[in-house]
Amino acid sequence: MGPKLYLFDIDGTLIHAGKTPSRVFAESIEMVTGIPVVFPKGIFLGRTDTFIIREMLRLSDLPPADGYYERIRELFIQRMKDEFPRSTDGFIIPGVLDYLENISRNPQIKIGLVTGNFHTTAYIKLDRYGLASYFPTGGFGEDAEERNELVIQAVKKASSHFQTNFTPENITVFGDTRRDIESARYHGFNSVAISRVRDKHELAAAQPDILIDNFFELKDL
Ligand SMILES: [Mg+2]
């Protein structure tokens, strides 16, 4: 059997963050570039924050090497620090707290993140809902631009943090988008799809090993 590694996406998987992050993202890009932002439909789904900034610069015909990326990133993080703790339109996915509490008591299960959020904003979001302490390690938006690579970075960092080599069949990715599920399968990992804030049929089409609406359904995993 061996020790298991459970890797969790954040947005749509552990919490629904509400409208603050995308609004702050748009305002940060506009303030730095002076160009109004209209996000293409679905750009946030399973994407890294690094990808989103680079893609918006590309769509605005702005050179990526001009310092825009770093300035947008810093402004976004600063404003999330100021604004997200006060946001009231988000919620925790039902059953998450009980589930994390449960698995964190199992010495055979190690827990980490695999999220497109920048490291700082990931913990700003988790802190807001009292979840930060469950996640000592993870792959973040700074670690990779694409999800397939992000998952590998998350596993590498977790292996080093826990001083453990996890075999693919002992790794499970929890996510809420097709990209999360497809990146898990690409590497031979297990997947759990959470459809609470997504379309259940669309997620089913990605063929996750387990498809749930909330974490109360996962009592025995
Ligand atoms: Mg997500």
Residues whose N, C-alpha, C, O or C-beta is under 5 A from the ligand:
A	BS01	MG	D9 I10 D11 G12 T13 D176
